């Protein structure tokens, strides 16, 4: 019940990144959220590694996902 109002409940970080890249592309993602893992040789795996260790960046990605989807 505690997750009932969480729009990201059940959505993995990998799916979030993949959906964003499919929808807006790496270039636009890097423009909206200016972090190196999106700007230089971006890959899903490098992004996952960075975002799992960096809470502020993950929060920005999640907020963008909610806004777009």
Buried (B, 14 or more C-beta within 10 A) or exposed (E): EEEEEEEBEEBEBEEBBEBBBEEBEBEEBBEBBEBEBBBEEBEEEBBBEBBEEBEEBBEBBBEBBEEEE
